[in-house]
Each structure stands twice: as structure tokens, then as C-alpha cells.
Amino acid sequence: MTAEIVNLNKFRKAREKAEDEKRAEQNRVRYGRTKAEKEQSAQIERIKERTLDGAEVAPRGTSMDDDLDPGSAS
């Protein structure tokens, strides 16, 4: 009866790889989003940016008309 020689490093590495794969799958479920979800979020952010870029708030005590033509003093 001869014993079969095994490399314990292979078993250890295989076990660690399986554990890493399991952890990665759990993280994908927990933190992952589909491509469609990411694109939808990006589109919503672009719409928000466009909306905010078109809005301007006047400083207190001044009106928007004062900033239109600063060269013409009335």
C-alpha cells in the first residue's frame, strides 16, 4: 500500500479561491447594479444638471435686471 503524494498548497489555494468567489458573489448581490440601472441613474443626473445650469439665483439686494447690461448706467 503506497500513499498518494498530494500537494497541500493546491488544496489550500483551491479552498481560498472558492471562498473568494463566494465572497465576490455576495458582494455583487449586495452592492452591484445592472448596466440599465447605472445608465438610468446617469441620465437622471444629466437632467438634474441641465435643470440646475439653467437656474440662476440673484444675490440679495439686487435684481436680475441689474446684471443684464452693466455698461449702461441709468
Secondary structure, 3 states (H helix, E strand, C coil): CCCCCCCHHHHHHHHHHHHHHHHHHHHHHHHCCCHHHHHHHHHHHHHHHHHHHHCCCCCCCCCHHHHCCCCCCC
